[in-house]
Amino acid sequence: MEFTVSKADLVRELSLSQGVVEKKTTIPILSNVLLEASGDRVTLTATDLELGVRCSCKATVKKEGAGTVPARKLLDYVRLLPEGDVHMKFLENHWVSITCGRSKTRIAGMSRDSFPELPKMPDPIAEIPVKALASLIARTSFAISMEESRFTLSGALLILRPDSMTMVATDGHRLAYVQTPCENAGVGQQFRALIPKKAMGELVKLAEDAVPEAKAEFAGDDNHLFFKVGERLLITRKLTGNFPDYERVLPKDHTLIARLQKDEIRAAIERVAQFADERSRAIRVQFTEGEVKVFSSSVEMGESEETVTSEYKGPDLEIGFNAQYLLDFLRVTAQDHIAFELKDQKSAGELRPAGDATPDQYRYVVMPMRI
C-alpha cells in the first residue's frame, strides 16, 4: 500500500480516532489504527471492541491495500511534521515508511489480518440533527453513574419519536431529562436505545466538526447502534438491560418554587462548596421569603454562607444537597434564570430553566441529603 495525503487532513481524522483506541490493552492490535487506501481516499478505522470509528479523507493512492500503525505514535509524529503532503508506504514486514519534505521515518506496524472486523451498518431508520443530539448529551451525561456494577446506568436512554428526541440519565441520586422537538424522518412510533457514556463523548466530537444543519444517519441492529455523519461513522455496542422507569421519578406535585438568577446562585454555591465535606460535598440550602441562603461547614476546613435574592413565597424550608450535583446543572443550562421546585425537606428537589422561552423541556431531579 502506498499513498500521499495532506498532513492537515490526516491529523484531523487521526485525532478523531484517539478517543476510541485502547491506550492500555492486553490486545496490542487495539492500540493501532487501520489504514485502507482505495480509489482516491484513505479510510481510518479504530476500535476497542465496544466502540468503533471509521473516517476517511482524500488521498492520491499509488497502490491500494491495508495495514495498521500505532494510533497514538502516528498522530504524535505527524502533528510535528511541516505543513504539506505526507507520503506513506507500507513495507512487506508490516513496517510503514513516512516521508514529508526532508523528514523520513519508519514505524513498526502490525498485520491487518488481526484487526477486528467492524459490523456493517444496516439501513438507516432516522436522520437525527447532530447539534441537537450533542446538546442533549451535554445536559444529561454528567448524571450517568460512575459505578461499573450498575450496568444499565452507565449510559443514557435515547428515545426517538417522529417529532421529538429525548435523553435521560441517572445514577440513582439524581436524574437529568431533556426533550427537544425535531423532525426525525423515518422514525415510526418510538425507538429506544441505551447509549454508553464513552460513545456519547465521541458523538459530541463528531458534532463539533459538523456544520450547524448536519444530520446523522442513525441505525441499529440487535447489538449495535450506528451514527453516520458525512464520511464519518461511529459504531457502539448497545447497553443491555432495563433502564429505570424515569417517569415515576419526575415529580408531579411540587408546590414550592424559588426563582433564582442562575449565575448568582452558581457563584454562591461554588464559594460555599469550598468548605463542604470533601467526601459528601453536602451543603445546606435555606429557603425563606425573598431569599435563598446556602451554607456549609466542616471541622477541618471552616464554614461559609451566602445569601441571594429569590422570588420565593412559602414556608421556611431547609434542605441538604450535594453541591456538585447542583453545580453540574447550573454550569450547562443556557437560560439566565432557573426554577428550584420543592415539596418538603424529605422529597427530591427539581431544577429547570425558567423565564426565557425555549422549546426544549429540561428537568433535573436531585435527591436530598441528611445533614
N, C-alpha and C positions, 0 to 999 in steps of 0.2 A: 504494500500500500504506500502511495506517495501522493502528497497534495500540498498546495500552498493556500494559506488562509490569512486574512487580515488579523494582526495582533489584537486590535480593539474588539473585533467580533469574537475571537477565541477566548479572550479574557472575560467578556460579558457572559458567554454561555457556560464557561467553566465555573464561574462564580456561582451560577445557579445550582450547580451540582454539589457544592460544598456542604450544604445543609443535609444532604442525603447520604453521602459516602460515610462509611464507618471509619472513625479515627482509630479506635482501639477495637480490633476484632480478632477472633480466633480463625476467621476465614480470610486470608490475605487478599483474595481477589476482590472482596467487597471494599477495599481501600482504593481500588482502581476505577478509572472511568473508561468505558468502552468507546472507542472512536471507530466510526464506519464511514468510509468515503465511497460515494457512488454518484453518477451524474455530475451535477455541478454543486453538490453540497457535502458537508461533513456532519454526521449526526453523533451527538454525545449522549451516552446513557450511563446513569449511576443508580445504584440500588443498595438498600441494607436488608433486603428480603421483605420488609414490611412496607417500605415506601420506595418508589422509583420515579425518576425524572428523565425525560428524553427531550432533547432540544437540538437544533441544528443551525448552521449558518452557511453562507455562500463560500465556495472554495473552488480553486482550479485543480481538478483531480487528474493527475497523470496516470495513476494506476489504482484501480479500485481494490478494496479489501477492508480488513478489520483488525484491530489489535487493542490491547489495554495498557494503560500507563497509570502510575500512582497519581491520583487526582490532586492531592494537596501539593506534592512536589512540582507537578507540571504547572499548576496555577502560580505558585510562588515564583517559579523561574520565568515563565512567560511574562508575568507582570513587570519584571525588571528589564525586559528587552526594550530596545528603542522602538518608536512607532514605525510601522511598516508591515511588510509581509513576512510571515513565518513559514518556512518550508519544513515539512515533516516527512520522513521516510522510515518505514518500518523494515527492519532487517530480519534475516531468517532466524536469528536466535532470540526473537521477541524484543530485542532492544530497538529503541527508536532514536533516530538521528534528527536533531533540530538545528536548523540554520537560520540566522536572521542577521543580515548585514555581515559584520565581521565575527559574530558570535557563533560558535559551533559547540554543540553539546550532545552527549549520548545518555539516555536514561534507560534503565532496565525495566522492561515491561513483563507481562505475563500472557500466556496463551489465551486467545479469545474463546477457545473451547470450554474453559472452566468458568466463564462468566455466565451468571444465571439468565435464563430467558424471561423477559417480562411478558405478562399476559397481554393479549391483543384487545384493543378497545372495541367493545360492541357498538351497535348503532346508538347514537345519542338519543336520550329521552327528553332533554331540555336544553335550552340556552339560557345561562344564568348571567346577569350583569356582574362583571368581575369586581368592580369597585364597590358595589352594594354588598357582595359577599365578604369582601375584606373588611368593610365597616361592621358587619355583624360579628366577625371574628374578633375584631379589636375590642368590642364591647361585651364579649362573653368569655373569651379564652382564659382570663385571669381567674375565673371561678371554677376551672377544671381541677379535679382532685389531683394532688401530687402523690397520693398513695398508690403504688403499683398493684396492691392487692385488690383495690376497688376498681376492677377492670372496666365495668360499664361506665364509670365516672371519669375515666382517663381520656375522654374526648367530649365532643359536643354533639347534640342531636340537631340534625338539619332536617327541616320539614319544607318540602316544596309543594305549593298549591298553584293552580293556574294563574292566580292573580297576586300571590304573595310568597314571601320567603321568611322562614322563622328559624332562629337558632336558640338553643337552650343549653346552659352548662350549670353544673352544680357539684359541690364537693361534700354535700351533706350539712354544711354550716351556713351556706348562702347559695342563692340561685340567681343567675342572670338570664333574662328573657328579652329577646328583641324580635319584633316582626316588622318587616318593611314591605310596602306594596310594590310589586313589579310584575311585569308580564313574563311568565316562564313558558314560552312556546313549547308545546309538545307534552307538557305535564297533564296527566289525567286528573283524577280527583285529588290524590295526595301521594307523595313519595317521602318515606322516612329513612334516614341512614345515620349511623354513628360514625363521626369523623375523628380519628386520633389527633391529639394535640400537635404532634410533630408535623403532620400533614397540613394542619391549619396554618402553621408558621410558614410553610413553603407556598401555600396559596396566597398569603399576603405578599410574598416576594414576587410572585407572578403578577399580582395586581399592580405593584409599584411600577413595573416596567410597561404595563399595558396603557393604551390610550383610554381617555375617560369613558368612551362609549363601548369599550370592548366587552364581548360576551364570551363566556366559557361554554364549550360544548360539554355537556355532562352526561355520563352513562354509568351504569352499574351492572355487575353480574352477581353471582352468588357470594363471592368472596371479596370483590374489589370495587372501588369507586374510581372513576376516571374524569379528569378535568383537563380539557384541551383548550389552550389559549393561543391562537395563531399557530406557530410551529412548535409550541411547547406543550408537552403532555406530562401531567402529574398523575401517578397511579398510587393508590394507597389501599392497604388491606382494611376491610371494614372491621370495626369493633363488633363483637357479637354479644348477645345478652339483651336484657330488657332494661331500658332507661327508666328511671323513676317516673311516676305519674306527676309531672310537674304542675298540672292544672290544679291538683289538690293543694299544692304548696302556695300558689299565688293567692294572697289574701283577698277576701271579698267583703270584709266588714270593718275596714279601718274608719274610725270616726274622728280621730285627731290628726290634724295636718299642720305642719310648720313649713312655711315657705321661706327659703333662705337664698342669699346670694352665693352662688357656687364658689367663686374664688375666695370669698371672705371666710366661709366655713372650712374650706380646704386648708387654707393657710393656718387657721386656728388649730385644726386637728393636727397638722404637720408639726407645729411647735409643741403642742401638749404631748404628742406621742413620743417626743424625745425623753420624757420622764415616765413613760409607761413601763411596766414589767417587760423585759426583753422577750420572755418566753410566751406570755399570754397576749401581749400587746393591748391589754384591756384599758379602756378609758371610760369615764362616766359622762353621760350626756343628760343635762337637766333642762327640761322644757318648762318655761314659765311664760306668762302672758307678755308678748312683745319681745322676748329674747330667748336665746338658747346659750347655755353655758356648757363648756367642755372642760373636764379636769382629770388629772391623773396624779398618782403619787407612788413612789416605791422607796423602800427603806434605803436602798443603796444609792439611788440617783437624786432624789428630792421630789419636788412637786411643782405643778404648773396648772394654771387655769386661764381660760379665755372666755369672753362673752361677745356674742354677735347679735345684732338685731334680727328679729324674725317676725313674720306675720303668723302668730300663733295665738289661738284663743281656746282655752280648755283648762282642765285641772292641771296643777303642777305634777310633773312626772319626771322621775329619774330612772335611767336605764343604762346598762353596761353594753358596750360593743367592742369588737376587735377593731382598733384604729386602722389597721392595714386594709381590712375589708371595706371600710367606708372610703378610704383614700383611693382604692382601686377604681371604684365607681366615679368618684369626683374628678379623677385625672383623665377619664376618657369621654365623659359626656360633654357634648358640644354646647348645650344651652347655658345661658347666663344664670338662670335660677333653677333650683331644684325643690321638689316637694318631699318632705320627710313625713311619711304617713305611719300612724301608730294606733294601737288598740289599747294596750296596757303594758305594764312592766315585764310580764312574762311571755308576751306574744312577739312574733317576729316583726321587725320594722321593715318598711319598704321605701326605697328611694326611687324617684323617677324625675325626668326633666319636667320643668314647669314653665308656663308662661309663653315662651316662643312657640309659634305654630310649627309643627313638624308632622309629616305623615307617618313617621315611624312610631311604633309603640315600644318603649324601653322600660322594663321593670326590673328592679334589683331587690331581692328579699334577703335580709340578714337576720340570723337568729341572735337573740340577746345573750349576754353573758352574766353569770352571777359574780358579783364583786363583793 
